Amino acid sequence: MGKWGVEMARRGRTSIVREVKESIEAIDKIGTSKRTAREDGNSGIHSKKQKENTMSDCQNFVKWRDPSME
């Protein structure tokens, strides 16, 4: 891989990481009632621990998909 291939890989990885963070923020419902969310048919992350675990799982998935991250 030449210089450009490495830069493209980094740019792609950054994009994936950013998309993961944006996706998690979009479903972040910390501070809102789970009961109300269920009644409205909405779901999301309601605890800090669940958010941490989800972020960790997503990071592991990105690493699995892109071995150059390690």
C-alpha positions in Angstrom: 0.0 0.0 0.0 1.4 3.4 -0.9 1.1 6.7 0.9 -2.4 7.4 -0.4 -3.7 4.0 0.6 -2.7 4.6 4.2 -4.2 8.1 4.3 -7.4 6.7 2.8 -7.6 4.0 5.4 -7.2 6.5 8.2 -9.8 8.8 6.7 -12.2 5.9 6.4 -11.6 4.7 9.9 -12.2 8.2 11.3 -15.4 8.4 9.4 -16.6 5.1 10.9 -15.7 6.1 14.4 -17.5 9.4 14.0 -20.6 7.7 12.6 -20.6 5.3 15.6 -20.4 8.1 18.1 -23.2 10.1 16.3 -25.4 7.0 16.2 -24.9 6.3 19.9 -25.7 10.0 20.6 -28.9 9.7 18.5 -30.2 6.9 20.7 -29.0 8.3 24.0 -32.1 8.6 26.2 -30.3 9.0 29.5 -32.4 11.2 31.7 -35.7 10.3 30.0 -38.3 7.9 31.4 -38.1 4.3 30.1 -41.8 3.9 30.8 -42.7 7.0 28.7 -40.3 5.8 25.9 -42.0 2.4 25.9 -45.5 3.9 25.8 -44.4 6.1 22.8 -42.8 3.2 21.0 -39.3 4.6 21.3 -36.3 2.8 22.5 -32.7 3.8 23.3 -29.9 3.8 25.8 -31.1 4.7 29.3 -28.0 4.1 31.4 -24.4 5.2 31.4 -23.3 1.6 31.8 -25.3 0.5 28.8 -23.8 3.4 26.8 -20.3 2.4 27.8 -20.9 -1.2 26.8 -22.4 -0.2 23.5 -19.5 2.1 22.7 -17.0 -0.7 23.6 -18.9 -3.2 21.4 -18.9 -0.8 18.5 -15.2 -0.1 18.8 -14.5 -3.8 18.9 -16.6 -4.2 15.7 -14.7 -1.4 13.9 -11.4 -3.0 15.0 -12.6 -6.4 13.7 -13.6 -4.8 10.4 -10.4 -2.8 10.0 -7.4 -4.7 11.3 -5.1 -1.7 10.7 -6.7 0.0 13.8 -4.7 -2.1 16.2 
